[in-house]
């Protein structure tokens, strides 16, 4: 046994071997759960839990620190995709109704989650963060479900509009609240108005820098897309390099690692022909897929089995999901009724966002990495509770969310078509 341990010890300290274990173990677990009818993302997170420092010890606790770079890149890709969804056509479809309904959803979701979990003992600033993290829906899962259903029409436009705009509002709110929370965790007590103003300015500058980066790389990308002499892998390398440049600039100059690539995606979506951009985005899918496996396995490795099994965590996660869905439904119904929107919007739009995924996990992990750099010991207990609650909540969403979204979209699209 000693010889085996001494043989394995150098491997477990080798980051390349750890990445290999994460990719193989995560992919196997994801495939296994897909085989039994569950989402792959659940398998990736559970694989991280099984391989993590609290269980099999194949992913050492110290190894989780450098893996934070994968979280930054994965979040940057997600933010880029959100920004690139706001092309001219989408912006025109974002009427006042979509904006007001999204704001109503956010206020109710954040308010209901914050109020309930704070009553159960989570400190108010952490409860507010959990409320914000509980709002954004998973755009990728929703898109895949809508594609499978071949749903079209004004109802689908509202679904995409509220999800995309909601993700943007969440990222902005998260940037402000996480700055305040980490400052308090580090022992600081900034003036709230000053901190909020500085944070909003920081987010705006980050978005602007992302736009500027896109304008610089746009001519190169246009040439690459239209050059018949370039192979597809060369176009892939150029486009992925431009995306990584936005993410690295954000890190190097302490800008928002979310708003900078989002600004790049927004500018490219409005500066390139949509089919061309879609082809470039599709070309890097083979590169991004392993990245997301590592990212989600890392999320699972941060989970502690004893915290998941605790009734408090399960209760908070259940409230997180229930209050999130109820707040989205109530907010939609209230605002849609005031605006006189159709019955399809009032009844089914709120349920159409009942799924969460990579964005929620990535924001929570980003917050955890920041907390670990700021404090240690017992000061991290509430933060670990927040992350555990969110990850368990995402697992619940992954199990029940697709069924709810499928039902709501089918009913909503059919009702909207009859109303027209």
N, C-alpha and C positions, 0 to 999 in steps of 0.2 A: 504493500500500500504506500509505503514511504517513497519507494522508487517511482511509482506512478505519479505521486504528488510532485516529486522533484522534477520529473519529466514534463508534467503539465504546467508547472509554475511559469517557466519562461514564455510559453505560448500564451497564457492568460494575460501576460503583460505586453504582448505584442498587439498593437492596435489593428494590424492587418488581419491577424487571426480572429480577433474579436469581431471585426466587421464581417468576416466570412461566416462566423457562427451566427451572427445576427441575420444575415441575408438568407442563409440556408434554413435556420430554425424558423424565422419569421415567415418565409415563403411556404415552408411545409405546413406550419400551423394555419396560415391563411387558406391554403388549398384544402386542408382537412375540414375547416369550418364551412368553406363554400360547398364541400361535398355533402354536408349534412344540412345545407340550406341556410347557413348563417353568413353574415358579411365577412369579407377578408380582413377588414380593418380590426375586427374583434380578435381574429386570430393573431394578428401582428402584436396587438397590445398584450394579449395573454402570453404570447411567446416571450415578450420582454419581461413580464412578471415571473415566468418560470426560469428564465436565464439570469435574472437580476441578482444583485448583491444580497438580497434577503432570502433567496431560495437556492438555486444551483451554483451561484457564485461564479458563473462563467463570464458575466459582465461585472467587473469589479467596480466598486463605488468610485474609485479614483478615475476610472475610465469614462465615467459619465460626464466629467467636466469637459474634456476635449470634444466629446460627441455633441456638445452644444452647438458647434459649427454646423452640423447637419441640420439642427433645428432652425438655425438662422437661414440657411439656404432654402430649406423646405418652406418656411414661412414666406420668404421672399418670392418663391415661385407661386405660392397661393395668392399673395398680394398682387403680383404681376397679372395673374389670370383674372383677378377681380377688376383691376384697373382696365385691362384690355377688353372687358365686357361692356365698357361704357363708350361704344362707338357712337357715331352721329345718329344712327337709327335708334339706338337705345335711349340716347339723351332726349330725342324728340318724343319718345313714348313715355318719358317720365313726366307725366302731367301732375297737376297739383294734387289730384286724388291719390296717386301712388306715393307721393312725398308725405302727405298728411297721414295716410294709413300706416306707413312705415314708422313715422314718429309716434303715432298712437300705440302701435305694437310694442315699440321699444320702451316707452314709458311704463306700460302695464307690466311687461315682462320683468324689467329691472326692478320696478317697485314691488311686485309680488314676491320675487325671489329674495330680494334684500330684506323685506319685512319678515318673511317666514324663517329664513335661516338665522337672522340676527336674534330672533326670539328664542331660538334653540341654542344660543350661546356663541355663535361665531361673531368675532368683533365686527363692528359696523363697517369699517373700511374694507375688510376682507369680504363681508357680506355684499357690499356694493360692487366690488370687483367681480364676485361670483355672479351677481345679477347681470352685469354687462357681458360677461363671458357666456351667460346662458341665452343671450339673444340671437347671435348670428346663426343662420341655418347653413347647412352644407350645400353649396351650389353645385358641386360635381355630382353628388348622389341624386339631387333633384333633377338635374339636367338629364342624367341617364334614365331616370324613371319616366320623365316626360318624353324622351326620345322613344323609349319602348312603347309608350302609350300612343305615340304619334299625335299628341295633343297640340292643338293650335287655337288661335283666336285671341280675343281681348283678355279672357281670363288668364291664359298662359302668359300674356304680356305682363299682367299685374303680378303674377307669381314671380317671374324673373326680375321684374323691377323692384319689388319689395325686398327680395332676397339680396340682390346686388347692392342696393342702397343701404339696406340694413347692415350688411357686412362693412361697408365704408364707415357708417356712423359708429359702429362698434369699435373699429380700429382706432378712430379718432378719440372716442371716449376712453378706451383702454389706455391709449398713450398718456392721457392726462392723469387718470386714476392710478395707473401703475407707478408713475413718477412720484405722486404723493405718498403712495403706500411704501415704496422702497425708501423714500426719504425718512418717513417715520420709523421704519424698521432699522435704519442706520442711526437713529438717535436724533435726527434733525426734526425741526418743527417749523417748516416754511410758512409764510403768510399765504393763505389759500388763494387769494385773488392774484397775488404775484406769481405763484406757482402755476396756476391755471393759464394765465396770460403767457408766461414763458413757454409752457408746454405747447399751447396752441401755435405760438410763433414757430417753435421748433418743428411741429408737424407740417406747417405750411411751407417752411424753408425746405424740409425734406422732400415734400411733393414737388416743389419747384425744381430742385436739383435733379430729381428723377426725370422730369419733363425735359430739362436741358440735356441730360445724357441721351435721351431718346432722339432729340433733334440732331445731336452730333453723330449718332450711329445710324440714323435713318437713311442717309444717302448710301452708305455701305450695304445696308440690308436690302434696299431697293435694287442695287446692282447685283447683289448676290442672288436675289430671288429671280431676276430676269436673265442672268448669265447662263446660257445653255452649256457652257464649257465647264461649269462647276458641277461636281458630283453632289449627290444629296447629302452625303456625310460631311462635305465641306460647308454646305449651307447650314447644316445642323450645328457644326462647330462655331461658325460665325454668329449665329443667332444665340446659341447658349452662352457664348463668350460675352455678348452684349448684355444678356440677363445677369450673368455673374458679375459683370462690371458694376452694374447698379447696386447689387447686394454688397459688394466689397467696398465701394465708395461710401455707402451708408455706414459700414462698420468702421472704416478708417477715419472718418470725420465725425463720428458719434451722431449721425443722423438717425432718423427712424428707419429701422430695417424693414418696416412695413410700408410706410408712405413713399419712400424713395422708389422701390421697384413698382409700386402701384402707379406712381406718376409716370414712370417709363412705359408701363403697359397702356396707360391712358393715352399718352402722346402717340405711341405707335399705332394704336387702334384708330386714331383719327388722322394719321399721316400716311397710312398704307391702305392699299386695296384690301377689304376684309377677307376675300378668299386667299389672297397671298399670305396674309398674317396667319390665317387658320392653318395653312399648309406648313408654315414655319413652326407654329406651335405644335402641330402634330408630329413634326420631324424630331422633336426633342423628347417625346414621350418615352422612348426606350431608355433615355438617360435618366429621366425623372423617376421612373418606376422603382429602381433599386434605392434611390434616395429616400423615397417615401416609406419604403419598408424599414430602412434603418431609423428614420425619424419616428415611426410609430412603435417600433420595438424599443427604442430609447424611452418613449413615453411609458411603456409598460414596465420598464426596468426601474423607473422612479416610484412605482407603486410599492407599497409595503403590505404584504399579505395580512398582517395582523390589523392594519388600519382598515382594509377592505372588509374584513370579517366583523368589524365592530358595528354594533347596531346603530351607533351614532352616524357613521359614514353612510350606511345603507339608507338610513332615514333621511339624511341631508340630500343624498343623491336622488331619492324618490321625490322629495319635495322640489329639488332642482328641475327635474323633468316635468312633474305635474304642474308646478307654478309656471314654468316656461311655456308649456302648451296652452294652459288656461289663460295666461296673460296675452299671448299672441292672438288667441281666439277672441277674447273680450275686447282687446284694443282694436282689432279689425272691425268687429261688430259695431262698437260704439262710434268710431270715426266714419265708417261706411254708412251707418244709419243717418248721422248728421249731414253727410254729403249727399244723401239720396242715391247712393250707388245700388246696383242691382242685387237681387237675392243671392246670386252665385258668389259675389264678392263677400257679402255679409256672412254667409253660412260656411263657406268652404276655403276662403283664402287663408285664414289663420291656420287651419290644419295643414295646409299645403307646405308649410315651412317647418314641419315637425321632424326634422332630421338634423343631426350634427355630425361633424367629422374633423378633418385635418386642421381647419382654422381654429376651432375651439381648443383642440389639443395643443397646437403650436403656441397659441397665446399663453396658455397655462404653463407650458414648459419654459417659455421665454421668461415668464414671471418668476418661476422657480429658480432658473439659472441666475437671474438678477438678485434674488433673495439670498442665495448661497454665497454670492460674491459680497453681499452687504453685511450679513450677520451669520450667526452660527448657534448651535445648541438649542435651548428651549425657545429662543426667539423665533425659530423656524417652525415650531409646532403648528400654529394657525395656518401658515402658508402650506405646509404639507397636508393639512386637513382640507384646505381649499382645493389643491391639486387632486387629491384622492377623490374628493366628492365629484369634481368635474369629470375625471376619467371614468369613474363608475357610471356617472350620468350619461356620458357619451356611449358607453357600452349598452346601456338601456335604450338610448335613442336608436342605436344601430340595430337593435333587435326588433323594436316596435315601430320605429319611424317610417321605414319604407312602406309598410302596410297602411299606415295612416295617410301618408302622402299619396299613395296610389288611389286609395278610396276617395280622398278629397278632390284630387285632380280630375278623376273620371266623373264624379258627380258635378263638380263645379263647371267643367267644360261643357258637359251635356246640358246643364241648366242654363248656362250663358247662351248656348246655341238656340235653345228653345225660346229664351227671352227675346233674342234678336228676331 
